[in-house]
Amino acid sequence: MPLLAILFWGASFIATKYLLAELTPETIISMRLILAITLLLSIALIQKRDFSINFKSHLYILVLAMIAVFHLWIQVTGLKFTTASNTGWIIGTAPIFMAILGLIFFKEKLNALKIIGIITATFGLLLLVGKGDLSNIDLIKNKGDLLVLSSSFTWGIYSMVNKKISLNYSPLMTILYLFIMMAIIIIPFTVSASSINSVKNLSGLGWIAILFLGLLCSGVSYVIWAYALREMESAKVGAYLYFEPFVTVLTAWIFLREDITLLMILSGLIITAGVFLVNKE
């Protein structure tokens, strides 16, 4: 089941790239959340879930929602200025930030193997961003790559906060409440005549892309992932994340006709190898 979520998430960058030609990042995120909320709320009502609110848990979810909204915003904005393929590889560095933040906040040890993994993944990332020439690295010019890399860092923060807190809700209700709070945060920045008109004039392909993002990438995938984490060992579930960049690169080549160079594949494999070493235990 986690593999299905990875397939959806890997292809999500391609759908987002399509939509950026018609909608702003804020509008994409808002519509994605509205669709996901509609789906999850329907499931919760059909299953007659308990909607009682625990205020302490809700406060924690609010913190997660603020981090998640910022994470999504810089990721989607970054996609405007870089390729979906680059995004897929760079997002794959998130476990590196999780390991470093784990050292800082939870005093988790970094052994020699993990340090080698971090150095390896960093080299692969610099190779990817610099297009093979390390002296060519200019994060101001590559602001898309920089924003996507920043979103990997914010995902690490989200994961650390999520690990630190304990919630009294089921995975389904936790994600439903999380998405509702995220929508409350982002929608006020979206409502305008231009954004409403852009949604009204959305193309057929655009509607397919946003339905895919909202219903499958957010609604279905997040629930699958939450249940997988509850039923399986975290390390086994996390191992599926290694497939996500490859799904992104393949779908970007098929649907966006993005060039896949030998250097890109080499850089991606180096990043993946580094992340694997960090998470080998």
C-alpha positions in Angstrom: 0.0 0.0 0.0 2.7 2.6 0.7 4.0 2.1 -2.8 0.7 3.5 -4.1 1.2 6.7 -2.1 4.8 7.0 -3.5 3.5 6.6 -7.1 1.0 9.4 -6.5 3.5 11.7 -4.7 6.1 11.1 -7.4 3.7 12.2 -10.1 2.4 15.1 -8.1 5.2 17.4 -9.2 4.2 16.9 -12.8 0.6 17.7 -12.1 1.7 20.8 -10.2 4.0 21.9 -13.0 1.0 21.7 -15.4 -1.2 23.8 -13.1 1.4 26.5 -12.6 0.8 27.6 -16.1 -2.8 28.5 -15.1 -3.0 29.0 -11.4 -0.9 30.7 -8.7 0.8 28.5 -6.0 -1.6 29.7 -3.4 -4.6 28.8 -5.5 -3.2 25.3 -6.3 -2.6 24.6 -2.6 -6.1 25.9 -1.6 -7.9 23.9 -4.2 -5.9 20.8 -3.3 -6.8 21.2 0.3 -10.5 21.8 -0.4 -10.8 18.6 -2.5 -8.9 16.6 0.1 -11.1 17.8 2.9 -14.2 17.0 0.9 -13.0 13.4 0.4 -11.8 12.8 3.9 -14.9 14.4 5.5 -17.1 12.2 3.3 -15.2 9.1 4.5 -15.4 10.1 8.1 -19.1 10.7 7.9 -19.7 7.4 6.2 -17.7 5.6 8.8 -19.4 7.5 11.6 -16.2 8.7 13.1 -16.0 10.6 16.4 -15.7 14.4 15.7 -15.1 15.3 19.3 -12.3 17.9 19.7 -9.3 17.7 22.1 -8.1 21.2 22.4 -4.5 20.3 23.3 -4.3 18.0 20.3 -5.8 20.8 18.1 -3.1 23.2 19.3 -0.4 20.8 18.2 -2.2 20.3 14.8 -2.3 24.1 14.4 1.5 24.3 14.7 1.9 21.4 12.2 -0.6 23.2 9.9 1.5 26.4 9.9 4.7 24.5 9.1 2.9 22.4 6.4 1.4 25.4 4.6 4.8 27.2 4.5 6.4 23.9 3.3 3.9 23.5 0.5 4.0 27.1 -0.6 7.8 27.3 -1.0 7.8 23.9 -2.7 5.2 24.8 -5.3 6.7 28.3 -5.8 10.1 26.7 -6.4 8.6 24.4 -9.1 7.9 27.6 -11.1 11.6 28.1 -11.5 13.0 24.6 -11.8 12.2 21.3 -13.5 10.0 18.6 -12.0 12.9 16.2 -12.4 15.2 18.4 -10.3 12.5 18.8 -7.7 12.1 15.0 -7.4 15.8 14.5 -6.7 16.1 17.5 -4.3 13.1 16.5 -2.3 14.8 13.2 -1.8 17.3 14.9 0.6 14.6 15.4 3.3 15.8 12.4 5.4 19.3 14.1 5.5 17.7 17.2 7.2 15.7 14.9 9.5 18.9 13.2 10.6 20.6 16.6 11.3 17.6 18.0 13.1 17.3 14.7 15.1 20.9 15.3 16.3 20.1 18.9 17.3 16.8 18.4 19.0 16.7 14.7 20.1 20.5 14.2 20.6 20.3 11.3 18.1 23.8 10.1 17.2 25.4 10.6 13.8 27.8 7.7 13.3 30.5 7.6 10.7 28.2 5.9 8.1 25.6 8.6 8.5 28.2 11.4 8.2 29.5 9.7 5.0 25.9 9.5 3.7 25.3 13.2 4.4 28.5 14.2 2.6 27.7 11.9 -0.3 24.1 13.3 -0.7 25.4 16.8 -0.5 28.0 16.2 -3.2 25.2 14.7 -5.4 23.0 17.7 -4.8 25.7 20.2 -5.6 26.5 18.2 -8.8 22.8 18.4 -9.8 22.3 22.1 -9.1 25.7 23.0 -10.7 24.9 20.8 -13.7 28.3 19.0 -13.3 30.4 22.1 -12.6 30.7 22.8 -8.9 32.0 26.3 -9.7 28.7 27.0 -11.5 26.6 26.8 -8.3 24.7 30.0 -7.9 21.7 29.6 -5.6 20.4 33.1 -6.6 20.2 32.1 -10.2 18.9 28.7 -9.2 16.2 30.1 -6.9 13.8 27.3 -7.8 16.3 24.7 -6.6 16.9 26.7 -3.5 13.2 27.0 -2.6 12.7 23.2 -3.2 15.8 22.5 -1.0 14.3 24.8 1.6 11.0 22.8 1.5 13.1 19.6 2.2 14.3 21.4 5.3 10.8 22.4 6.4 9.6 18.8 5.9 12.4 17.8 8.3 11.0 20.4 10.8 7.5 19.1 10.3 8.6 15.5 10.9 10.5 16.6 14.1 7.5 18.4 15.5 5.2 15.5 14.6 7.6 13.1 16.3 7.7 15.3 19.5 3.9 15.6 20.0 1.2 13.0 20.7 -2.3 13.3 19.3 -5.5 11.7 20.5 -7.0 11.3 17.0 -7.0 8.4 14.5 -4.8 8.9 11.4 -7.8 9.8 9.3 -9.2 12.4 11.7 -5.7 13.9 12.4 -5.2 14.5 8.6 -8.7 15.8 8.2 -8.2 18.4 11.0 -4.7 19.2 9.7 -6.0 19.9 6.2 -8.9 22.0 7.6 -6.5 24.2 9.6 -4.1 24.5 6.6 -7.1 25.6 4.4 -8.1 28.3 7.0 -4.5 29.6 7.0 -4.0 29.7 3.2 -7.4 30.5 1.7 -7.5 34.2 2.9 -4.3 34.7 0.7 -6.1 33.2 -2.2 -9.5 34.8 -2.5 -9.4 37.5 -5.2 -11.2 38.2 -8.5 -8.2 37.0 -10.5 -7.8 33.7 -8.6 -11.6 33.0 -8.9 -11.5 33.8 -12.7 -8.4 31.5 -13.1 -10.3 28.6 -11.5 -13.4 29.3 -13.7 -11.3 29.3 -16.8 -9.2 26.2 -15.8 -8.7 23.9 -18.7 -9.8 20.3 -18.8 -6.2 19.1 -18.3 -6.0 21.5 -15.4 -9.0 20.0 -13.7 -7.6 16.5 -14.1 -4.4 17.7 -12.5 -6.0 19.4 -9.6 -8.4 16.5 -8.9 -5.4 14.1 -9.0 -3.5 16.4 -6.5 -6.5 16.9 -4.2 -8.2 13.5 -4.1 -5.3 11.1 -4.7 -2.0 12.9 -3.7 -3.5 14.5 -0.6 -6.7 12.7 0.3 -5.8 9.0 -0.4 -2.0 9.1 -0.1 -1.8 10.8 3.3 -4.3 8.4 4.8 -2.4 5.4 3.3 0.9 6.7 4.7 -0.6 7.4 8.1 -2.0 3.9 8.4 1.2 2.3 7.0 3.2 4.1 9.7 0.8 2.7 12.3 0.8 -0.9 11.0 4.4 -1.3 9.8 7.9 -0.4 11.1 8.9 3.2 10.3 12.1 2.1 8.6 10.3 -0.3 6.3 7.7 2.4 5.3 10.4 5.0 4.9 12.3 2.8 2.5 9.6 3.3 -0.1 10.6 7.0 -0.3 13.7 6.0 -2.2 11.4 5.2 -5.2 9.8 8.7 -5.3 12.5 10.6 -7.3 12.6 7.8 -9.9 8.8 8.0 -10.3 9.1 11.8 -10.7 11.9 11.7 -13.3 10.1 9.0 -15.3 6.7 10.8 -15.3 8.4 14.2 -16.1 10.0 12.6 -19.1 6.7 11.0 -20.3 4.3 13.9 -19.6 6.5 17.1 -19.6 9.1 15.9 -22.2 11.8 17.0 -19.8 15.3 16.0 -20.8 16.9 13.2 -18.7 20.6 13.6 -18.9 23.2 11.1 -17.8 24.5 13.7 -15.3 21.0 14.1 -13.8 20.7 10.3 -13.3 24.2 10.1 -11.9 23.6 13.0 -9.5 20.3 11.5 -8.4 21.9 8.1 -7.8 24.6 9.7 -5.7 21.9 11.6 -3.6 19.9 8.4 -3.2 23.0 6.5 -2.1 23.8 9.1 0.4 20.2 9.1 1.8 20.4 5.3 2.0 23.5 5.4 4.1 22.0 7.9 6.5 19.0 5.6 7.0 20.8 2.3 6.7 20.0 1.3 10.3 
